[in-house]
């Protein structure tokens, strides 16, 4: 009986030692992988900060103003003016007869006769 | 185990035969047994002590060895920690209120040489000099590379293209070190606010970047603090507004032939400076050197007119005297004030720009900008009360704005606040303050009467400072300022839909030798919009501007600063998201009569 106990304990110790070594090696492998990933992250962050700086540089207001001026005939961009503010009642809203957003409907376009007060919409 | 009997029969019998006492035998045996027992126990105790000692030894030895190892190995960063990777740059970014980058870092390379590693020093010198013809001289490089020196800095920063070109020389003695440099992608846009930065301690592998002026220096510790985790510093500036304002102000300055210009746009409730400009400006990426001592520092583009420039700002101060008099109950907007001129006090004579007749109402004193009328009101207030009131508006101390230059913008006060000082200060002479002071004071007057401190850091809400004037007085003051634009000296400032209210001020520049120049004017327009519910204050100051369109050069603010400010509001207000308003009818704007 006692002999069996000794053998069992010895086997248990060997099994645990095997497990512990395996865990140890796995941990070391994870640490290596982790440090590689964090090096990658660091590199990517550096790239990101360079890209952000470049984005900010390319989007500086003076350059955008020059670009807007150079491409005026194509884009026709002008500074915002006070006349461009509208009141909500000046906006064309969908007529009340339309189904709510997301509900399945058969028609794709809007039929003009839905528009109230004879106003054309859109 | 076989126990020895206490009374072994053989020995007892033998003892009895010999006539000895058998009890002795028993006693001796008992003693022997006791001794054996004692020896066994001692042995066991000694064994235990030994084991325990060994345990202690092992424990202390482990601790000792570990301490020795810790003390002797090079410190290393913990590899397993995962939270430490937030910081990639040593200095946090600065952004505007919408998160657009105003200052950031860029990793570049520096170039250095180690001549003892060189293979062909002469070819390296020749090719390097060809790459950088402006800053490197072949003869000198050859002298360095073939000399005794072991280490030479060649260039602080290099672009990737330049670095590749140096790589292509193929010389192992030319080496690169990483250099994190500060980049201001918008160039001169917010130059005075950002300030600038430079390298402090330099090493092959890194260099310390420190702020030299402006926000960069004021927040130097914050920006370099690793515990912030690289979170950017959000300023109150709006880059789009700043850019539009700079464009318009720059155009206005050229048009009016001004030597310099400054503008401050401030939120009247939160005290946030949305835009602050001082022209001429500079590129913080290539900050110019300060002027040699002895020159006037205000000649340098580094000089921030909005914060550091203290000027006698002229008639824009009149509203303070009138607001205080209304607050004290001395006058109401319709009280008639004596404006017979000139007003003589000792050897001083106070004149008006025109003769406004024998008397004007308080409102018209502001609208027509009468020095004499304001001086009369100030005399009613008295020196002491005036000083206290101007102090509560912030005119006696430097502003607390978060820039290192703030303490240099200290207002110039009269050495003795006499009665004549009281009179001249009431119309803006004898007390010099910066445009930023004026912006803060106007914000306090128009926002309902609570004190506002200007700030460059994005705020969460209104400041709700201490009350300086009542809401009724504030309302009445705004209505008078509105009347200045609709019927007074600032008629060019009326931007349809934005209900501009404001006050002009044209002050002759003081000569360094004493007295005033006749043809050099600091023209200021202090404005607020929209008048029905003031949200922003805009101060525009032109230094020696003149309008030369007519036959006579016109230098008063109404002809110079006001049109520029109006153009700025026209551009800026839509960017701020202000919807142009239909002006409320005059009845709705009336103030209660119990003032």
Interface residues (C-beta under 8 A of the other chain):
Chain A: X31 X34 X35 X38 X41 X42 X45 X46 X49 X50 X52 X53 X55 X56 X57 X59 X60 X61 X62 X65 X79 X80 X81 X82 X83 X84 X85
Chain B: X79 X80 X82 X85 X88 X89 X100 X101 X104 X105 X106 X107 X183 X185 X186 X187 X189 X239 X240 X243 X244 X247 X496 X497 X498 X570 X571 X573 X574 X575 X579 X580
